[in-house]
Amino acid sequence: MKNDAIAIVTGAAKGIGFSIARELAASGFFTIIADVDENGGREAVAQLRPEHSAYLPCDVSDEVSIAQLFTTVAAQYGTVKVVVNNAGIIRDRVIWKMETADFDRVIQVNLRGTWLVCREAARVMKTAGYGRIINIASRAWLGNPGQTNYSASKAGIVGMTRALALELARHGVTVNAVAPGLIDTPLTQNLPHEVQQKLLNAQPTKTMGQPEDIARMVAFLAAEANHFITGQVFHVDGGKSVGTSVF
Ligand SMILES: NC(=O)c1ccc[n+]([C@@H]2O[C@H](COP(=O)([O-])OP(=O)(O)OC[C@H]3O[C@@H](n4cnc5c(N)ncnc54)[C@H](O)[C@@H]3O)[C@@H](O)[C@H]2O)c1
């Protein structure tokens, strides 16, 4: 039987995306875990249970793969009400050591991938007259050394979110961005220990956030009741976007 409350979360096999999928499933959405990592995606579904979620392969850097995702969801699962653009990567280096390929790949996955998924979502949601699009940016959109590629991709997501919010506002669709700060996920766990310590020190709270901190904000924005919030960026970062604390 088809479901009338589908949420698609890209990059949901692990980390923040998995936590978002779990929160949305708990809020009553049938959640599609769309990820390049098939093993991780199937494990994620096993944890959330198949009655609440399904895994579909998706590479957000591939336009055809995204089109297939939306076609399969419409044919087999039901009405897409929520789309969360969470898939993202880093390739950090100071610009004078960064390869062009590292710039291109980060833009391709983070910015172009989000734009491609937004376009599919916009088509479906405009026709339905309802939708919630939530784009995962990063506090780094304000600027992070060693991340010219990543900061540019995330600043692009913020600009895109604002423009798309205006395009879709009269069609019952809200578009917002969530900008996480330092969050404890495989992405940050893979950073060198001294980098992790420096990042932690720069946190006003002196703590990392947990994926659930982001997931709760996403679930809030995904709620039907929150129809009057659109085009906004919500920093969930322990105060880091306010300034670096010397205390
Ligand atoms: N962890 C943090 O501190 C932090 C801070 C700010 C923003 N973010 C953002 O949050 C999002 C999730 O980060 P995370 O820390 O959970 O990362 P992660 O590396 O732990 O997980 C990322 C997931 O995305 C998937 N993915 C990667 N490339 C993909 C592609 N081309 N198509 C589909 N799926 C793909 C991976 O398989 C993985 O499951 C990213 O957009 C990231 O930029 C994270």
The ligand as an SDF file (V2000), in Angstrom:
LIG
                    3D

 44 48  0  0  0  0  0  0  0  0999 V2000
   29.6410   16.5130   11.0110 N   0  0  0  0  0  0  0  0  0  0  0  0
   29.7100   17.8270   11.0830 C   0  0  0  0  0  0  0  0  0  0  0  0
   30.3620   18.3830   11.9900 O   0  0  0  0  0  0  0  0  0  0  0  0
   29.0030   18.6960   10.0810 C   0  0  0  0  0  0  0  0  0  0  0  0
   29.0220   20.0670   10.2840 C   0  0  0  0  0  0  0  0  0  0  0  0
   28.3670   20.8810    9.3870 C   0  0  0  0  0  0  0  0  0  0  0  0
   27.6830   20.3480    8.3110 C   0  0  0  0  0  0  0  0  0  0  0  0
   27.6900   19.0090    8.1220 N   0  0  0  0  0  0  0  0  0  0  0  0
   26.9650   18.5040    6.9600 C   0  0  0  0  0  0  0  0  0  0  0  0
   26.0250   17.5230    7.3520 O   0  0  0  0  0  0  0  0  0  0  0  0
   25.8580   16.5630    6.3130 C   0  0  0  0  0  0  0  0  0  0  0  0
   26.1000   15.1610    6.8630 C   0  0  0  0  0  0  0  0  0  0  0  0
   27.3950   15.1250    7.4270 O   0  0  0  0  0  0  0  0  0  0  0  0
   27.9100   13.8730    8.3000 P   0  0  0  0  0  0  0  0  0  0  0  0
   28.8890   14.4400    9.2480 O   0  0  0  0  0  0  0  0  0  0  0  0
   26.7840   13.0680    8.7950 O   0  0  0  0  0  0  0  0  0  0  0  0
   28.7180   13.0930    7.1420 O   0  0  0  0  0  0  0  0  0  0  0  0
   29.0970   11.5230    7.0290 P   0  0  0  0  0  0  0  0  0  0  0  0
   30.3340   11.4830    6.1840 O   0  0  0  0  0  0  0  0  0  0  0  0
   29.1550   10.9260    8.3870 O   0  0  0  0  0  0  0  0  0  0  0  0
   27.8610   10.9030    6.2130 O   0  0  0  0  0  0  0  0  0  0  0  0
   27.5940   11.3710    4.9090 C   0  0  0  0  0  0  0  0  0  0  0  0
   26.6650   10.3980    4.1860 C   0  0  0  0  0  0  0  0  0  0  0  0
   26.4780   10.9140    2.8430 O   0  0  0  0  0  0  0  0  0  0  0  0
   26.6440    9.8430    1.9230 C   0  0  0  0  0  0  0  0  0  0  0  0
   27.1060   10.3810    0.6280 N   0  0  0  0  0  0  0  0  0  0  0  0
   28.3270   10.8620    0.3100 C   0  0  0  0  0  0  0  0  0  0  0  0
   28.3800   11.2040   -0.9860 N   0  0  0  0  0  0  0  0  0  0  0  0
   27.1450   10.9250   -1.5060 C   0  0  0  0  0  0  0  0  0  0  0  0
   26.5800   11.0450   -2.7990 C   0  0  0  0  0  0  0  0  0  0  0  0
   27.2980   11.4990   -3.8460 N   0  0  0  0  0  0  0  0  0  0  0  0
   25.2840   10.6920   -2.9740 N   0  0  0  0  0  0  0  0  0  0  0  0
   24.5580   10.1960   -1.9400 C   0  0  0  0  0  0  0  0  0  0  0  0
   25.0480   10.0440   -0.6920 N   0  0  0  0  0  0  0  0  0  0  0  0
   26.3290   10.4140   -0.4790 C   0  0  0  0  0  0  0  0  0  0  0  0
   27.6770    8.9220    2.5800 C   0  0  0  0  0  0  0  0  0  0  0  0
   27.6150    7.5990    2.0320 O   0  0  0  0  0  0  0  0  0  0  0  0
   27.2410    8.9840    4.0470 C   0  0  0  0  0  0  0  0  0  0  0  0
   26.2540    8.0280    4.3430 O   0  0  0  0  0  0  0  0  0  0  0  0
   26.8300   16.9770    5.2040 C   0  0  0  0  0  0  0  0  0  0  0  0
   26.1490   17.7540    4.2450 O   0  0  0  0  0  0  0  0  0  0  0  0
   27.8440   17.8210    5.9290 C   0  0  0  0  0  0  0  0  0  0  0  0
   28.4710   18.7640    5.0820 O   0  0  0  0  0  0  0  0  0  0  0  0
   28.3260   18.1560    8.9830 C   0  0  0  0  0  0  0  0  0  0  0  0
  1  2  1  0
  2  3  2  0
  2  4  1  0
  4  5  1  0
  4 44  2  0
  5  6  2  0
  6  7  1  0
  7  8  2  0
  8  9  1  0
  8 44  1  0
  9 10  1  0
  9 42  1  0
 10 11  1  0
 11 12  1  0
 11 40  1  0
 12 13  1  0
 13 14  1  0
 14 15  2  0
 14 16  1  0
 14 17  1  0
 17 18  1  0
 18 19  2  0
 18 20  1  0
 18 21  1  0
 21 22  1  0
 22 23  1  0
 23 24  1  0
 23 38  1  0
 24 25  1  0
 25 26  1  0
 25 36  1  0
 26 27  1  0
 26 35  1  0
 27 28  2  0
 28 29  1  0
 29 30  1  0
 29 35  2  0
 30 31  1  0
 30 32  2  0
 32 33  1  0
 33 34  2  0
 34 35  1  0
 36 37  1  0
 36 38  1  0
 38 39  1  0
 40 41  1  0
 40 42  1  0
 42 43  1  0
M  CHG  2   8   1  16  -1
M  END
$$$$
